[in-house]
Amino acid sequence: MRQAPTFVVWLARWLLVAVFVGAVVVQIPREARDLFDAARNGQSESRTQRLLYSAEVGGVRQLDVFDKAAALIPERSSYSVAWSPAAYATEPGVNTAVPFAQYWLLPRRRVDRSVAWILDWGMDPASLAPGARRVVPVGSHVWVIERSGT
Amino acid sequence: VSYAGLLGLSALYGLVGLSFLRLLGLTSARPASWLDLPLSIVTGWALTGVVLSLVLIAGGDIAAGLVTAGALAGVASIISWRKPMGAWSFLPARPSRVGWVAGAVMGGFLTLFVLRGLWWPGNFHPDVWSFWIPKAKAIYYFGGLDTGLGGFTDQVHPDYPPMVPAIDAAVFTVTGHSDPLVLPLHYSLLDVAFVLAVVSILQRRVGLDVALVSGAVLAALPGFIVLVGSALGDESLVVAATLAVLVVCTGAETRESRFILLAAVFLGAATLVKNEGAMLSLAVVLAAVISRLVRGQRQIAALAGAPAAAFILWRGWIRANHVPLNPDLRLGRLLHPLWLVHHTHHLRSGIGGLLHQSVGMQWAFVLPVLILVALSAGRRSNETSRFSLLVIGFWLLGYAAIYWVSIDAPWTAVAYNVQRVYSPIAVTAAALVPIVLLPANPSDAAEDWRSIMAKIRRPGSAPASRGPEPHQAQ
């Protein structure tokens, strides 16, 4: 048989719900303002800025490296990435830049073996790929290298 | 950016979902209620995601998956052409003034969701650009689950199920190119449909006014907003897991299998969204069985069948393609007492971290859970309350177990993902509050009120009970 709750139980239940709803209602202006600000910020920025924002937040300084590399390495090619601690001098966000390049450069396949193209942060191109067909600087101490004979 | 393609994909979701709901007899060909439309869209999203994943597992590509989903919708529509409208679909009453205000607040937030999705400032979570989008691009460019270098399985977390990348790749396919800035709009629209679908389900159980207030609270809940439009797997997990629990709760009270089938679709989708989805689905099935909200072998098999099949198929594909499982996270360690004893500090750090992070700093995540637990504990004799308590409890235990078997430094793992871990729990708890709070029969609430008023006026007296309710023993 169904029994009606006592007044105390009934009151306690609704007080709990009032606390929950109240806590959310108090947040409404701030949450709405944050959402509006995010939309306004996005509208005021260029498409490129929005696409590269994650890399920027990750500390990458040379943001145009990714587009320049994409323009040089053909879409159906494979490439490898090389970097050395020396890269930190000009690119403190190299830890973010390397995985971000992998995301940015798809459908180019990143591989860990010797292939036609190398995206190089901070390593000397002459020692990395002796006799390379092309070495194109795409940033400060950042190069796209096309090997010879590939 | 081709927004027409995105609208077309949303229309496909709506068509697939509507035909399935109609096949189950849960709605009519022309939706009786405008609230059936968002429910159709999220149901269609879940079904399309499951179909895309299965087609990819079978070796197909996204185009084949989309065609299959559309064809299945067509077949379902033909089969259910003359099926009578289900009793679940009805025109809601007009909301009261409170309902209008709540609806306006909810509408304001949903509009902001869409605007932020449209002009997403680019602040993707590192997980999104480091593996969710690369996996989607790999599917889009290489024509399926490519196992070669740079392909699907050469990304971070290759053992994660494919539904989110498959849906993202479908977005790329219909918009014509792999533009990541389209994804926040797609997911924001999905979240709008999700909030309205929650209102749609709740209003059948607790009335439109309460459902609109719940929708407003959900839309303004920081624990939900943090995921809206993010394109994280956790966002899809929140949608699938919450709807599965809600449908089990509201539908199972009628003991009809068609609700179980709808819940099974969402559980299947949750299983294919993330590895944690399998744990969440298992917890829902266990809670439904233990609380006797789902009874009989057929109903239990129907509820458990979809997530089990999804899990087995994905694990089979992983094994067949020699994809390494995440070495940091082996659930098999739960069966090794010595390993567990030596790693109790993981469990302590995990639980401590969850409590500290959430109670100390993130009220928006833990408060709905506490409220729900408090409400449910007071109504333990009620099947729905028991189910709610068990689901939330099992989910928390499940995440604690995951932290326990992880070889990551526990505090680092908790600090990195506690918000996202808590989101499905918090959002589901918030959605369940009105169901646990209010009796299944709306007239019971009025009777409670009359009884309490009578007791206040004349202590010791109360109106005679109307007798037992066939659907709700309390």
Boltz contact constraints between the chains, C-beta under 6 A:
constraints:
  - contact:
      token1: [A, 1]
      token2: [B, 465]
      max_distance: 6.0
  - contact:
      token1: [A, 1]
      token2: [B, 468]
      max_distance: 6.0
  - contact:
      token1: [A, 2]
      token2: [B, 469]
      max_distance: 6.0
  - contact:
      token1: [A, 2]
      token2: [B, 474]
      max_distance: 6.0
  - contact:
      token1: [A, 4]
      token2: [B, 448]
      max_distance: 6.0
  - contact:
      token1: [A, 4]
      token2: [B, 451]
      max_distance: 6.0
  - contact:
      token1: [A, 7]
      token2: [B, 452]
      max_distance: 6.0
  - contact:
      token1: [A, 10]
      token2: [B, 452]
      max_distance: 6.0
  - contact:
      token1: [A, 16]
      token2: [B, 371]
      max_distance: 6.0
  - contact:
      token1: [A, 16]
      token2: [B, 374]
      max_distance: 6.0
  - contact:
      token1: [A, 17]
      token2: [B, 437]
      max_distance: 6.0
  - contact:
      token1: [A, 20]
      token2: [B, 371]
      max_distance: 6.0
  - contact:
      token1: [A, 21]
      token2: [B, 217]
      max_distance: 6.0
  - contact:
      token1: [A, 23]
      token2: [B, 367]
      max_distance: 6.0
  - contact:
      token1: [A, 24]
      token2: [B, 217]
      max_distance: 6.0
  - contact:
      token1: [A, 24]
      token2: [B, 220]
      max_distance: 6.0
  - contact:
      token1: [A, 24]
      token2: [B, 221]
      max_distance: 6.0
  - contact:
      token1: [A, 28]
      token2: [B, 220]
      max_distance: 6.0
  - contact:
      token1: [A, 31]
      token2: [B, 220]
      max_distance: 6.0
  - contact:
      token1: [A, 31]
      token2: [B, 225]
      max_distance: 6.0
  - contact:
      token1: [A, 35]
      token2: [B, 112]
      max_distance: 6.0
  - contact:
      token1: [A, 35]
      token2: [B, 116]
      max_distance: 6.0
  - contact:
      token1: [A, 38]
      token2: [B, 116]
      max_distance: 6.0
  - contact:
      token1: [A, 38]
      token2: [B, 121]
      max_distance: 6.0
  - contact:
      token1: [A, 39]
      token2: [B, 115]
      max_distance: 6.0
  - contact:
      token1: [A, 39]
      token2: [B, 116]
      max_distance: 6.0
  - contact:
      token1: [A, 39]
      token2: [B, 119]
      max_distance: 6.0
  - contact:
      token1: [A, 41]
      token2: [B, 121]
      max_distance: 6.0
  - contact:
      token1: [A, 42]
      token2: [B, 119]
      max_distance: 6.0
  - contact:
      token1: [A, 42]
      token2: [B, 120]
      max_distance: 6.0
  - contact:
      token1: [A, 42]
      token2: [B, 121]
      max_distance: 6.0
  - contact:
      token1: [A, 43]
      token2: [B, 119]
      max_distance: 6.0
  - contact:
      token1: [A, 50]
      token2: [B, 122]
      max_distance: 6.0
  - contact:
      token1: [A, 53]
      token2: [B, 122]
      max_distance: 6.0
  - contact:
      token1: [A, 53]
      token2: [B, 123]
      max_distance: 6.0
  - contact:
      token1: [A, 54]
      token2: [B, 124]
      max_distance: 6.0
  - contact:
      token1: [A, 54]
      token2: [B, 129]
      max_distance: 6.0
  - contact:
      token1: [A, 99]
      token2: [B, 130]
      max_distance: 6.0
  - contact:
      token1: [A, 103]
      token2: [B, 129]
      max_distance: 6.0
  - contact:
      token1: [A, 103]
      token2: [B, 134]
      max_distance: 6.0
  - contact:
      token1: [A, 106]
      token2: [B, 134]
      max_distance: 6.0
  - contact:
      token1: [A, 106]
      token2: [B, 137]
      max_distance: 6.0
  - contact:
      token1: [A, 107]
      token2: [B, 141]
      max_distance: 6.0
  - contact:
      token1: [A, 109]
      token2: [B, 149]
      max_distance: 6.0
  - contact:
      token1: [A, 109]
      token2: [B, 150]
      max_distance: 6.0
  - contact:
      token1: [A, 110]
      token2: [B, 150]
      max_distance: 6.0
  - contact:
      token1: [A, 111]
      token2: [B, 149]
      max_distance: 6.0
